[in-house]
């Protein structure tokens, strides 16, 4: 009976060891598969990045109605291949500016009336797409190169203009004072702290 019990214990220990080794091997295989997939994706991204100028030339030719004849067939084949590989184009006029996906080449501000305050609170938007962006899965191959416009409340813009003009106008008349009054439109005058020369 004791021998049988000892054998059962030994079998149980060996079973636990086998399960542990099996689990470790399964985890190792998963890591190898993930690493192999990551290396493959990096190779694809490198090739796609090299094709960006070609895709830009195709887009330019299409915009100028020059995509004709054999070149059109070749261009469409290239686009089909990169799409099959998983390349996605992004960047639309009117979408919110996202520094993680967009590269701002130009920046401008536009005044909005009080009734448009909700739109102004949305933050900067893309008003022109110079070059579309491309992504492969979750990886940005190239950010979209865009023009960005910030909407500012008209009242804020008026205050900034009034303060700037007032600072220049009262520099001599109130040279000994720190605070001056500024009137914006028909609003009541408000106190403004003069900017001091460095």
C-alpha positions in Angstrom: 0.0 0.0 0.0 2.8 2.4 0.9 4.6 1.6 -2.4 1.4 2.4 -4.3 0.9 5.7 -2.5 4.6 6.6 -3.2 4.1 5.9 -6.8 0.9 8.0 -6.9 2.8 10.9 -5.4 5.6 10.5 -7.9 3.1 10.5 -10.8 1.4 13.6 -9.4 4.8 15.4 -9.2 5.8 14.4 -12.7 2.4 15.5 -14.0 2.8 19.0 -12.4 6.3 19.2 -14.0 5.0 18.2 -17.4 2.2 20.8 -17.2 4.7 23.5 -16.2 7.1 22.7 -19.1 4.1 22.5 -21.5 2.9 26.0 -20.4 6.4 27.4 -20.6 6.9 26.1 -24.1 3.5 27.4 -25.2 4.4 30.9 -23.9 7.7 30.7 -25.7 6.0 29.8 -29.0 3.6 32.8 -28.5 6.6 35.1 -28.0 8.4 33.8 -31.0 5.2 34.2 -33.1 4.7 37.7 -31.9 8.4 38.6 -32.6 8.2 37.1 -36.0 5.0 39.0 -36.8 6.5 42.3 -35.6 9.6 41.8 -37.7 7.4 41.1 -40.7 5.4 44.2 -40.1 8.5 46.4 -39.7 9.7 45.1 -43.1 6.4 45.9 -44.7 6.3 49.4 -43.2 9.8 50.0 -44.5 8.8 49.1 -48.1 5.6 51.1 -47.9 7.5 54.2 -46.6 9.7 54.0 -49.7 6.6 53.9 -51.9 5.2 57.2 -50.5 6.8 59.4 -53.2 5.3 57.1 -55.9 1.9 57.3 -54.3 2.1 61.1 -54.2 3.1 61.2 -57.9 0.1 59.0 -58.7 -2.3 61.3 -56.7 -0.8 64.4 -58.4 -1.2 62.9 -61.8 -4.8 61.9 -61.1 -5.6 65.4 -59.8 -4.2 66.9 -63.1 -6.0 64.3 -65.2 -2.7 62.9 -66.4 -3.4 59.4 -65.2 -3.9 57.8 -68.7 -2.8 54.9 -70.8 -0.3 52.3 -69.5 0.7 54.5 -66.6 -2.9 54.4 -65.3 -2.9 50.6 -65.3 0.5 50.5 -63.5 -0.6 53.1 -61.0 -3.8 51.3 -60.1 -1.9 48.0 -59.7 0.5 49.7 -57.3 -2.4 51.1 -55.3 -4.1 47.8 -55.2 -1.0 46.0 -53.9 -0.4 48.5 -51.1 -4.1 48.4 -50.1 -3.9 44.6 -50.0 -0.8 44.8 -47.8 -2.9 46.9 -45.3 -2.0 50.5 -46.1 -4.7 53.0 -45.3 -4.9 56.6 -46.4 -6.3 59.3 -44.1 -6.7 63.0 -43.8 -9.9 64.9 -44.6 -10.7 68.6 -44.8 -12.7 69.6 -41.7 -11.5 66.9 -39.4 -10.0 67.9 -36.0 -6.3 68.4 -35.9 -4.5 65.6 -34.1 -0.8 66.1 -33.6 -0.4 62.3 -33.4 -1.7 62.0 -37.0 -1.2 65.4 -38.6 1.7 67.6 -39.4 0.7 71.3 -39.5 2.6 73.1 -42.3 0.6 76.3 -42.0 -1.5 77.8 -39.2 -4.2 80.5 -39.3 -6.9 81.9 -37.0 -10.5 82.8 -37.9 -12.8 84.9 -35.8 -16.2 83.5 -35.0 -19.3 85.3 -33.6 -20.8 84.5 -30.2 -23.5 82.3 -31.9 -20.7 80.1 -33.3 -19.1 79.5 -29.9 -19.8 75.8 -29.9 -17.8 75.4 -33.1 -15.0 77.4 -31.8 -14.7 75.2 -28.7 -14.0 72.2 -31.0 -10.4 73.2 -31.3 -8.2 73.5 -34.4 -9.3 71.9 -37.7 -7.7 70.8 -40.9 -8.6 73.2 -43.7 -6.4 71.9 -46.4 -4.6 68.6 -47.1 -1.3 69.1 -48.7 -0.4 65.4 -48.6 -2.6 62.6 -47.2 -1.3 60.5 -44.3 -0.9 56.8 -44.4 -1.1 54.2 -41.7 -0.4 50.5 -41.5 -2.6 48.8 -38.9 -2.0 51.1 -35.8 1.3 52.4 -37.0 1.6 55.9 -38.7 3.7 55.5 -41.8 3.5 59.2 -42.6 1.4 61.9 -40.9 -1.0 63.9 -43.0 0.5 67.2 -43.9 -2.1 69.9 -43.5 -3.1 73.5 -43.1 -4.6 74.2 -39.7 -7.1 76.8 -38.6 -8.0 77.9 -35.1 -11.3 79.5 -34.5 -11.3 82.2 -31.8 -14.2 84.1 -30.3 -14.6 87.5 -31.8 -14.7 89.1 -28.4 -11.4 87.6 -27.5 -9.9 88.9 -30.8 -11.3 92.4 -30.1 -9.8 92.5 -26.6 -6.4 91.4 -27.9 -6.5 94.1 -30.7 -7.7 96.8 -28.2 -5.0 95.9 -25.7 -2.3 96.0 -28.4 -3.4 99.4 -29.7 -3.9 100.8 -26.2 -0.4 99.7 -25.1 1.1 101.7 -27.9 -1.2 104.7 -27.4 -0.8 105.1 -23.7 2.9 104.4 -23.4 3.8 108.1 -23.2 0.7 109.5 -21.7 0.7 107.2 -18.7 4.3 106.3 -18.4 4.2 106.3 -14.6 1.0 104.1 -14.3 0.7 100.4 -14.2 -3.0 100.1 -14.9 -5.1 101.7 -17.6 -8.7 101.4 -18.9 -9.5 99.8 -22.2 -12.8 100.1 -24.0 -13.8 97.3 -26.5 -16.6 98.3 -28.9 -19.6 99.5 -26.9 -18.7 97.6 -23.8 -17.9 99.3 -20.5 -14.2 100.3 -20.0 -12.2 97.7 -18.2 -8.9 97.8 -16.3 -5.9 96.5 -18.1 -2.4 96.1 -16.7 0.1 97.6 -19.1 2.9 95.5 -20.4 6.1 96.7 -18.9 9.3 97.2 -21.1 12.0 94.7 -20.3 
